[in-house]
Amino acid sequence: MTTPSASTPSDTTPSDGTIVRAAIHPGIGLARVGNSVDEFYIGPLVPDPASKPQGFYRDATGALKREAAQFRIYGYNAAGEVVAELTADNADITWTAHVANSKAAWYQWQIAMDIPEAAGTVLPLRNATVADRASLTIDAGPQSISGKNAAPVDCSGAYTGVPVKIGELRTDEHGRLLFLGGHGVSASPTNTPIYIPTDPNSFINADGWYDDTCDGPISAKVTIGGQSIPVDSAWVVTAPPNYAPQLKSERTLYDLLYDLYIQAGWMQAPGTLSFSHDVYPILQRLSGLQWVNQGFATQYGEDGPHPFEDPAFVARLASKPPAGQYDPNAELRRQVFNSFRPPNPPDGNQLPWPWIYGDAMEVPAGPSPRQNAAISQTQFTILQRWANGDFVDDRVGGLPATGPSDIDQVPLAAQPATIDRAAMEFCLADAFHPGCEMTWPMRHITMYRAPFRILERPPGQPEPDYGPTLDQAQALAPDGPLHAQAPGDINRWMGLPWQADTAFCRAGYDTAYDPYAPTFWPARVPNHVLTADDYAIVVDKTQPMSKRIDAFSNRTSWNKPLHGTTAQQMVQMTHIFGSMGLVEPRFDASVAPDFPALMMVASYGPDVAPADAGTTSDAAVAAPPRAVAKASDAEASLKAHPMAQLRLSGVNFASQSEADAAPLPVRRTRTTD
């Protein structure tokens, strides 16, 4: 058939311009809820998108915009080469989405069921006393849309007869699909408790509750010049908000899936190793997390022992001497590499990096190798090769080279893979407790039919009935739930409602060990932040330097707006989630070198009281991680050590007893005094 003209740059000309098939990208798209009535933005289309202007993620009322998943279709020739992007300008396209939320009809979340620690776990059903199981699933059914800038199509279902909107279809000016999730509505029609303190398993297993997240397949019918072509379908998952949109976890879901596909022989590991694109991201992410966790700020911040964003330090990490000459940085690379926890650690030692909780964390730390998270085997191998000097120093002007910041800058042939990666780069892989977007089933190759393609269960084919309980043998069985998937099957493993989980997965549960680290999900759910009010003082040169230092070092607990009992805080989170602190970059070169020119600052929405947003009138709780200079030496101390002192306003937990009482799916083996 005739090739539609391509409107995007191409690095190569396809050997054959005949389109014989098409595929939707990303293979797994990610949408996020928000409480803005109608405003939204499109999620990342490249792994390293340009930062957005201040206030971009909220509407004029201060409500949080929804993040839309954009889906595109690319046409391929018989050789598998990309010929063109297919849009409403060069093809007739009808999109169909079938999403559902089956959390309330599935089994409880207690632990990742594929680890040794889950061998004796038996999961009961959520809402076990409800006989009409189908009434618990919010199923929107297949919904279709076509054309340019088409009128929105609702994806709605019902929970026990109560109407619930879980998504929405739109198209853009080119006819690409935009999938928008729900508005973050979580509720109990029968006013049942969100958490029962006497029942630890009620945490994120709230019977009688629903939320409006979802997942399901995305398909399309495409004709070019009246001729239909086959189209490879995709999947969409709706997740909670991203409260730190520019930050990435140390091991992203892309890292996990990339490693999974390499081990399966579906993808290839890097050949020549790029310092900028392969090595540096693993290191830089640790420094990026300084803006959402005080422990990371102390170790990886500008004045920390491992400042991975400091140009002079990066130069040592990236420099290679000519062949045959002495390598003065070899030992530094080796020590950094040895600081990381290997993929299969021998014990539960908390000191190796990253300081992220694992799938089997205990409070206090136990001996399990899954106490804390580890980097993937692929990441480990990359760092090992780097430590041995097997890499290319490809910096530009002394700084690590960056990738395209816009999908239109990416050559056509590379766009599908770029979009596939971008969607997963801002999703978490650790800890699966259960996680923010998706959880432990995603690390099983049986879930896929190809890289980033969920294996779909044919419509009308019922899933086996696993009975009133689910144990490890059933969960991992060849005919179990880790194979062909139907609408709602990815999302069902997550917490119900998600706000309860987001409110209570924090950092530093064992305050006797460290009140700030390890942590759960700081890249998505921050722990300690620099507030907008404190930032305003930091950049105000009319203020005394000592006051600017105090403002910079006064990191506020992100959870400070939540008050009352555990259940009260969970319910409060369902109401104010859109106003919780949003961490965005702000740049002011004039404050350097006294302060970092680029700082990540948290701003709160209208539903958070000023005192809870960390205004400078609040008394800071003195909790310096390292010795600091006397007040009279404050200005000199800052100039020598910009990150030397950090104080915290409203810590994660007021005491160890409060941390012990916090609900989370971990095993508390003993109590720390």
Secondary structure, DSSP 4 states (H G I P E B T S, - for coil): -PPPPP-S--SS--S-----EEEEESSEEEEE----SS-EEEPPSSSSPPPPPTTTTB-TTSPBPEEEEEEEEEEE-TTS-EEEEE-TTTSEEEEEEEEEE-GGGSBPP-S-TTSGGGTT-EEEBTTTT-S-GGGG-EEEEEEEEESSSPPPEEEEEEETTEEEEEEEEEE-TT--EEEEE-----B-TT---S--TT-GGGTTB-TT-B----EEEEEEEEEETTEEE-EE-EEEEEE---SSTT---SSBHHHHHHHHHHHTTSS---SSPBIIIIIHHHHHHHHHGGGT-HHHHHHHSTTSSS-TT-HHHHHHHH--PPTTS--TTHHHHHHHHHTBPPSS-SS--SSSBP-BB-TT-BSS--S-TTSB----HHHHHHHHHHHTT-SB---BTTB-----SSGGGS-GGGHHHHHHHHHHHTSB-S--SS-SS--GGGG-GGGEEETTEE-BPPTT-PPP---SEEEHHHHTSTTSSSSSB-TTTTGGGS-BSHHHHHHH--B-S-TTT-SS-SBS-TTTS-SEEEEHHHHHHHT-TTS-HHHHHHHHHEEEETTTT--SSHHHHHHHHHHHGGGS-EEEEEE-GGGTTTS-SEEEEEE--TTS-GGGGT-TTSPPBP--SS----GGGHHHHHHH-TTS--EEES-S-SSHHHHHHS--S-B--S---
